[in-house]
Amino acid sequence: MIFEHEIPSASRLYFGKSAKLKREIENICSESLESKDFNEIVTPLFSYHQQDGFSDSRVLVRVNDATNEEVSLRADSTVDVVRIVTKRLNRSEDIKKWFYIQPIFAFPTQEQYQVGAEIIDGSLKEVANISLELLNKLDIDFNFQVANIAIAHLLIEKYNFDLDDIKNIRIQKILNIKYDWIAPLVEVNSIEDLKDLSIYPDDIKVELTKIRDAVSDINREDILISPLYYAPMRYYKSLVFRAFKASKLYATGGVYSIKGVKGAGFALYTDDIIANKMQRD
């Protein structure tokens, strides 16, 4: 029996202090992004192209439109923002920097509030530093991690590693593949570990160099380097980052290519930021 006051599992309810806190977080972020010449956008709740962003489309909540075409509830904002601003708004607007404050939805009843931003032709340096600035303004303590998805793809496509082993960080199975450089690669944790790349194959070396160069432009000292990290979003092919603490994820972002459009973006996870502040208070 479902009582009248019950809400679906993984749905969100904010009231009183938490609702006020949510509004304050969104105001701080929007004012900061506007001061950096970002324009706000609110995309439709329903989308025809959400499957383009996910390696596993089972996360999508699907319905049908008036002509029986399949549409999905918005499970990711990046794909729709990039499509709309480059294919629709670009006819009359030539704006490269956009931000949004809106939730995403995943199967079966998961809601997640986000503050996000996209920069067409942007760089990891730009979006990483903006993310760091916003999290610091919000007084959040976090670890900051940088990775390069291209390394995982190379290991799978050229060196016979298993995708599931990399996605699930099965270290022992990864180490069982006998390359003399795989153990050092697994042990990479900081920028210091990337000083000497001479032991790696040329293709791996190129991607590790991209991490090393990117980290030098990010305004934070204690950056974690994770060469084997794998992001589930299809459009991430290269440099990505995460801000997290224990089980809480506060931000993700990276550089991407969506239907030939190159850009960089990030999302702050408002729900975990609210939970952090409520717990501290």
Secondary structure, DSSP 8 states (H G I E B T S, - for coil): ---TT---TT-----THHHHHHHHHHHHHHHHHHHTT-EE----SEES-GGGGBS-GGG--EEE-TTS-EEEE-S-SHHHHHHIIIIIGGGT----EEEEEEEEEETTTEEEEEEEEEEET--HHHHHHHHHHHHHHTT---EEEEEEHHHHHHHHHHS---HHHHHTT-HHHHHTS--TTHHHHHH--SGGGGS--TTS-HHHHHHHHHHHHHHTTSS-SSEEE-TT---SBTTEEEEEEEEEETTEEEEEEEEEEETTEEEEEEEEEHHHHHHHHHHH-
